Amino acid sequence: MKLRLLFTIFIVLLGGVLIYQKEKAPPGNFEDGQNARVEEEATQGNKEADKKDLIQQELPSLPKAPGTKPIEPKKEVSAPAPLRVTTPPPTPEPEPEPVSGLTQSGIILQTNLQRQENDQGFLKENAILNAMAGKKAGDMCEKQYFAHVSPSGVGSGDLADSFGYDYLSVGENLALGPFASDQVVVLAWMNSPGHRANILNSRFTEIGVGVTSCVFEGRLTWLAVQHFGKPVSDCPRPDAVLSRSIDESKRELADTRERLAVLKSEIEASDSDTDPDYNTKVGTYNSLVKKYNDLIGETRILINRYNNQTAAFNTCASS
């Protein structure tokens, strides 16, 4: 009986030990579960970091408009008091065989020889300036006046405009008298400070001459007209095609920037785990960013080129 009781107690005690062992959680189980939760949170955090890393940094700002603009050239007219000679001036010595009267080509030649002697470049003969000078000489003979402004109020600048001569500067020399040769009339101008200044003006690049012999105030005489000019074409304006290209590039940049803003909002609002188009959107965004940045670089090059052209034009037009 005692033996049976002891065995029963032993079984109960053993059973108690076994029951205790079953109810007690293994020492490592809770820690493993905790580790699992920590790893899961860390993985989720890495996904968020990856998501942000896929989006490019802040976009550069749009290039500014060209910093300089072409100036509006100021038209200049130089017209010293007309040179009137009543008696034949002395013939310079030495002189080749005198030419009877005045010629257009001879006056242009003598004018350029004077410029050469004074370290100035030759003037190029211009057909429009020749026509203007011939018109002026004929008008003075016909209407019997000797002045830079006609009785109807037309000056040399007005004459240039009416002939379509687009100029930055024009000058006019007038001479009336019994001149024996082209050399004589040019020397007479050279001895007059205002006319000399026109002949030697470094700003002028073109010349036209008109001569006519007519009865003026009852006497047969010569009328000579010199027209000097610096055309606008001497100062090339900034390329209009280049300006339009800059405008087109800026419009494209603005459109691309708007598209990027929309895409960025969509990416930030989406979940990389649940949105099947997430990576496609990110790829599209990054491709657009590269295109945007490349276009900004190209546009800045165009703007710099336009600014250089504008600066060159302004310097030429105001010199």
C-alpha positions as CSV (number, residue, x, y, z in Angstrom):
1,M,0.0,0.0,0.0
2,K,2.8,2.4,1.0
3,L,4.6,1.4,-2.2
4,R,1.6,2.2,-4.4
5,L,1.1,5.6,-2.6
6,L,4.7,6.6,-3.2
7,F,4.5,5.6,-6.8
8,T,1.4,7.7,-7.2
9,I,2.9,10.7,-5.6
10,F,6.0,10.3,-7.8
11,I,3.8,10.2,-10.9
12,V,1.8,13.2,-9.7
13,L,5.0,15.1,-9.0
14,L,6.5,14.0,-12.3
15,G,3.3,15.0,-14.0
16,G,3.5,18.3,-12.2
17,V,7.0,18.8,-13.5
18,L,6.0,17.9,-17.0
19,I,2.9,20.2,-16.8
20,Y,5.1,23.0,-15.6
21,Q,7.6,22.4,-18.4
22,K,4.8,22.6,-21.0
23,E,3.3,25.8,-19.7
24,K,6.6,27.7,-19.4
25,A,7.6,29.4,-22.7
26,P,11.0,28.5,-24.1
27,P,13.5,31.2,-23.2
28,G,14.3,32.1,-26.7
29,N,10.8,32.2,-28.2
30,F,9.8,35.7,-27.1
31,E,13.1,37.3,-28.2
32,D,12.9,35.6,-31.6
33,G,9.5,37.1,-32.1
34,Q,10.7,40.5,-31.0
35,N,13.6,40.2,-33.5
36,A,11.1,39.4,-36.3
37,R,9.1,42.5,-35.6
38,V,12.2,44.7,-35.5
39,E,13.4,43.3,-38.8
40,E,10.0,43.8,-40.4
41,E,10.0,47.5,-39.3
42,A,13.5,48.0,-40.5
43,T,12.6,46.5,-43.9
44,Q,9.6,48.8,-44.2
45,G,11.8,51.7,-43.4
46,N,14.4,50.7,-46.1
47,K,11.6,50.5,-48.6
48,E,10.6,54.1,-47.8
49,A,14.2,55.2,-48.1
50,D,14.5,53.4,-51.4
51,K,11.3,55.1,-52.6
52,K,12.7,58.5,-51.8
53,D,16.0,57.8,-53.4
54,L,14.4,57.0,-56.7
55,I,13.1,60.5,-56.9
56,Q,15.6,63.1,-58.2
57,Q,16.7,66.1,-56.2
58,E,15.2,69.6,-56.6
59,L,15.1,70.7,-60.2
60,P,17.3,73.6,-61.3
61,S,15.5,76.9,-62.1
62,L,14.6,78.0,-65.6
63,P,17.3,80.0,-67.4
64,K,16.7,83.8,-67.3
65,A,15.8,85.7,-70.4
66,P,18.7,87.2,-72.4
67,G,20.3,89.8,-70.2
68,T,20.9,92.4,-72.9
69,K,18.7,93.8,-75.6
70,P,19.6,95.5,-78.9
71,I,19.6,99.3,-78.6
72,E,17.5,101.3,-80.9
73,P,20.2,103.0,-83.0
74,K,20.2,106.8,-83.0
75,K,20.4,108.1,-86.6
76,E,23.0,110.8,-87.0
77,V,23.2,113.4,-89.8
78,S,26.3,115.5,-90.3
79,A,25.8,118.5,-92.7
80,P,28.3,121.4,-92.4
81,A,27.5,124.7,-94.0
82,P,27.5,124.5,-97.8
83,L,30.8,125.5,-99.5
84,R,30.3,128.3,-102.0
85,V,33.2,129.4,-104.1
86,T,32.7,132.5,-106.3
87,T,36.1,132.7,-107.9
88,P,38.2,129.8,-109.2
89,P,40.5,128.5,-106.4
90,P,44.2,128.3,-107.2
91,T,45.2,125.2,-109.0
92,P,47.3,122.9,-106.7
93,E,50.9,122.2,-107.8
94,P,51.9,119.8,-109.1
95,E,48.8,118.6,-110.9
96,P,48.4,116.3,-113.9
97,E,46.6,117.4,-116.9
98,P,43.5,119.2,-115.6
99,V,40.1,117.6,-116.1
100,S,37.5,119.9,-117.6
101,G,34.7,119.9,-115.0
102,L,33.7,117.4,-112.3
103,T,33.1,113.7,-112.4
104,Q,31.5,111.3,-109.9
105,S,34.2,108.7,-110.0
106,G,37.0,111.3,-109.8
107,I,35.6,112.9,-106.7
108,I,35.3,109.5,-105.0
109,L,38.9,108.7,-105.9
110,Q,40.2,112.0,-104.6
111,T,38.2,111.6,-101.4
112,N,39.7,108.2,-100.8
113,L,43.2,109.5,-101.5
114,Q,42.7,112.1,-98.8
115,R,41.5,109.5,-96.4
116,Q,44.5,107.3,-97.2
117,E,46.9,110.2,-96.5
118,N,45.2,110.6,-93.1
119,D,45.3,107.0,-92.1
120,Q,41.6,106.3,-92.8
121,G,40.1,103.4,-94.7
122,F,38.7,103.7,-98.2
123,L,35.0,104.4,-98.5
124,K,33.0,102.0,-100.6
125,E,30.9,103.4,-103.4
126,N,27.2,102.9,-102.8
127,A,24.7,103.0,-105.6
128,I,21.9,104.4,-103.3
129,L,24.1,107.1,-102.0
130,N,25.1,108.0,-105.6
131,A,21.4,108.3,-106.5
132,M,20.7,110.4,-103.5
133,A,23.6,112.8,-104.3
134,G,22.5,113.1,-107.9
135,K,18.9,113.8,-106.8
136,K,20.1,116.5,-104.4
137,A,22.4,118.2,-107.0
138,G,19.6,118.2,-109.6
139,D,17.0,119.5,-107.1
140,M,19.2,122.4,-106.1
141,C,19.7,123.4,-109.7
142,E,16.0,123.0,-110.5
143,K,14.7,124.9,-107.5
144,Q,17.7,127.4,-107.3
145,Y,18.6,126.9,-103.7
146,F,22.0,126.0,-102.1
147,A,21.3,124.4,-98.7
148,H,21.1,121.1,-96.9
149,V,17.4,121.4,-96.4
150,S,15.2,121.9,-99.5
151,P,12.5,124.6,-99.7
152,S,10.0,121.8,-99.0
153,G,11.9,120.8,-95.8
154,V,13.7,117.7,-97.0
155,G,17.1,117.2,-95.4
156,S,19.7,114.5,-96.1
157,G,18.3,112.2,-93.4
158,D,14.8,112.5,-95.1
159,L,16.4,111.8,-98.5
160,A,18.1,108.7,-97.1
161,D,14.8,107.4,-95.7
162,S,12.9,108.1,-99.0
163,F,15.6,106.1,-100.9
164,G,15.4,103.2,-98.4
165,Y,19.0,103.7,-97.2
166,D,18.9,102.2,-93.7
167,Y,21.6,104.1,-91.9
168,L,23.2,104.7,-88.5
169,S,25.0,107.8,-89.8
170,V,24.8,109.9,-92.9
171,G,26.8,113.0,-93.9
172,E,26.5,115.5,-96.6
173,N,29.0,117.9,-98.2
174,L,27.9,120.5,-100.7
175,A,30.0,122.7,-103.1
176,L,29.1,125.3,-105.7
177,G,31.5,127.1,-107.9
178,P,33.7,127.1,-111.1
179,F,35.8,124.1,-110.1
180,A,38.3,123.1,-112.7
181,S,38.8,119.5,-111.5
182,D,37.8,116.8,-109.1
183,Q,41.0,117.4,-107.1
184,V,40.2,121.1,-106.8
185,V,36.8,120.6,-105.3
186,V,38.0,118.0,-102.9
187,L,40.8,120.2,-101.7
188,A,38.4,123.0,-101.2
189,W,36.4,120.8,-98.9
190,M,39.5,119.7,-97.1
191,N,40.3,123.3,-96.4
192,S,36.9,123.7,-94.6
193,P,36.9,122.2,-91.1
194,G,33.3,120.8,-91.2
195,H,33.7,119.3,-94.7
196,R,37.1,117.9,-93.8
197,A,35.6,116.2,-90.7
198,N,33.0,114.5,-92.9
199,I,35.6,113.3,-95.4
200,L,37.9,111.9,-92.7
201,N,35.2,110.6,-90.4
202,S,36.2,107.1,-89.4
203,R,32.6,106.2,-88.7
204,F,31.6,106.4,-92.4
205,T,32.1,103.4,-94.6
206,E,30.3,104.3,-97.8
207,I,30.1,107.2,-100.2
208,G,28.0,108.5,-103.1
209,V,28.6,111.6,-105.3
210,G,26.4,113.7,-107.5
211,V,27.6,116.5,-109.8
212,T,25.9,118.7,-112.3
213,S,26.6,121.8,-114.3
214,C,23.8,124.3,-114.5
215,V,23.0,128.0,-114.5
216,F,22.6,129.1,-110.9
217,E,21.6,132.6,-110.1
218,G,22.4,133.6,-113.7
219,R,25.9,132.1,-113.9
220,L,27.0,128.7,-115.3
221,T,28.6,126.8,-112.5
222,W,29.2,123.4,-110.9
223,L,27.2,121.8,-108.1
224,A,28.8,118.9,-106.3
225,V,27.3,116.7,-103.6
226,Q,29.0,114.1,-101.4
227,H,26.9,111.7,-99.3
228,F,28.6,109.6,-96.7
229,G,27.0,106.7,-94.8
230,K,27.3,104.0,-92.2
231,P,24.5,101.5,-93.0
232,V,22.8,99.5,-90.3
233,S,24.1,96.4,-92.1
234,D,27.6,97.3,-90.9
235,C,26.4,96.2,-87.4
236,P,24.6,92.8,-87.8
237,R,21.6,92.6,-85.5
238,P,21.3,89.6,-83.2
239,D,20.0,86.5,-85.0
240,A,16.2,86.5,-85.0
241,V,16.1,82.7,-85.5
242,L,18.3,82.3,-82.5
243,S,15.9,84.5,-80.4
244,R,12.9,82.3,-81.5
245,S,14.8,79.2,-80.6
246,I,15.4,80.5,-77.1
247,D,11.6,81.2,-76.8
248,E,10.7,77.8,-78.0
249,S,13.2,76.1,-75.6
250,K,11.8,78.1,-72.6
251,R,8.3,77.0,-73.5
252,E,9.4,73.4,-73.7
253,L,11.2,73.7,-70.3
254,A,8.0,75.1,-68.7
255,D,5.9,72.3,-70.1
256,T,8.4,69.7,-68.9
257,R,8.6,71.2,-65.5
258,E,4.8,71.0,-65.1
259,R,4.8,67.3,-66.2
260,L,7.5,66.6,-63.6
261,A,5.5,68.2,-60.9
262,V,2.5,66.0,-61.7
263,L,4.6,62.8,-61.9
264,K,6.3,63.6,-58.6
265,S,3.0,64.1,-56.8
266,E,1.7,60.8,-58.2
267,I,4.9,59.0,-57.0
268,E,4.8,60.5,-53.6
269,A,1.2,59.5,-53.2
270,S,1.7,55.9,-54.4
271,D,2.9,52.8,-52.5
272,S,5.8,50.9,-54.0
273,D,4.4,47.6,-52.6
274,T,0.9,47.9,-54.0
275,D,1.2,50.1,-57.1
276,P,2.3,47.9,-60.0
277,D,3.2,51.1,-62.0
278,Y,5.4,52.6,-59.3
279,N,8.7,51.7,-60.9
280,T,7.5,52.8,-64.4
281,K,6.5,56.2,-63.0
282,V,9.8,56.6,-61.3
283,G,11.7,55.7,-64.5
284,T,9.6,58.1,-66.5
285,Y,10.2,60.9,-64.0
286,N,14.0,60.3,-64.0
287,S,14.1,60.3,-67.8
288,L,12.2,63.6,-67.9
289,V,14.6,65.1,-65.3
290,K,17.6,64.2,-67.5
291,K,15.8,65.7,-70.5
292,Y,15.0,68.8,-68.6
293,N,18.5,69.3,-67.3
294,D,20.0,68.7,-70.8
295,L,17.6,71.3,-72.3
296,I,18.5,73.8,-69.6
297,G,22.2,73.5,-70.6
298,E,21.4,73.9,-74.2
299,T,19.2,76.9,-73.6
300,R,21.9,78.7,-71.5
301,I,24.3,78.2,-74.4
302,L,21.8,79.8,-76.8
303,I,21.2,82.7,-74.4
304,N,24.9,83.3,-74.0
305,R,25.3,83.3,-77.8
306,Y,22.5,85.8,-78.2
307,N,23.8,88.1,-75.5
308,N,27.2,88.1,-77.2
309,Q,25.6,89.1,-80.5
310,T,23.6,91.8,-78.8
311,A,26.6,93.3,-77.1
312,A,28.6,93.3,-80.4
313,F,25.7,95.1,-82.1
314,N,25.3,97.7,-79.4
315,T,29.0,98.4,-79.4
316,C,29.0,98.8,-83.2
317,A,25.9,100.9,-83.3
318,S,27.0,103.3,-80.6
319,S,30.7,103.6,-81.6
